[in-house]
Amino acid sequence: MAQEVPGIDRPSAEVVERMGSILRCQMRRYPYAFNCVRGPIGMALYPNGSGDRFNLAETDLLIARDPGKPNEREKANAQTIIDAVIYLAPSWPNAREWLESAIAAADTSMACSYMKVQGVVVSIRPFHHVDALGNYANIYVTKNFDIYSLCEY
């Protein structure tokens, strides 16, 4: 059953609690964001001007240390991040499949993908870490970015 109100449009206290549950870690308040890190996964949530909702959620996901061949832990971490994105974004048909496909394309083809649903942009942008091996992706859920600039290199 699709959720009625996407997480990004819910009160910030509710989102902080739910994201902590999804990511299985305590969201901590910093001056400009809430952040949660558990091992190699985490997410930052940036509030709007009044602080009652979030305008942006972002994470850096290690897709695969061995490009094109994610191990079981990397696959499980990706599924956790996908669960978080599905909670935050408005629902759309085949959301999980689209996210899995976009993450795989970022890994194997360094492809940038985005989806705009009801004014909310989900963007998956591949990158390589300077200090670490593997393929990574910046994953954003936002209402504020120009969607075209997120995929320019």
C-alpha positions, 0 to 999 in steps of 0.5 A: 500500500502506498504511503499517503504523505511522503517522508520529505513532507512529514514533520521533521521529528517524525522523519528523524525517528523513522529514518533512525529506525530504517537506518538502525542508528541514532539521528544526531542534530548538528547546526545545519542538519541531522546525521546518522552513520552506521558503519558504511551507511548513513544519511544527512537530512537538511531542514527547511528555513523554519526547521519543521520539514526537510528539503534535502536528504543525501547519502554517499553509498559504496555500491561495490568495492569490486566494481560491477560485483557488489558483495552481500553486505554492499547489496544489503546496505544498498537495500537499506538506503533504498528503503530510506529513499522509498520512505522519503520520496512520493511513491511511484510504480516500480520505485524499488526496481527503478532505484535498484536499476539506477544504482546498478547503472551507476556501478557498471556504467557510471550512469547518472539517473534521476526521477522527478515525482510530485515535485520531489527529485531522486537523483543517483550520481556515480563517483569515485572516492579519492582515498578508497577503491570502488564505485560510489553514488551520491543519492539525493532526495530533494525539492530544491535542486535543478534536476539537470545540474545534478547529472552534469559532470 
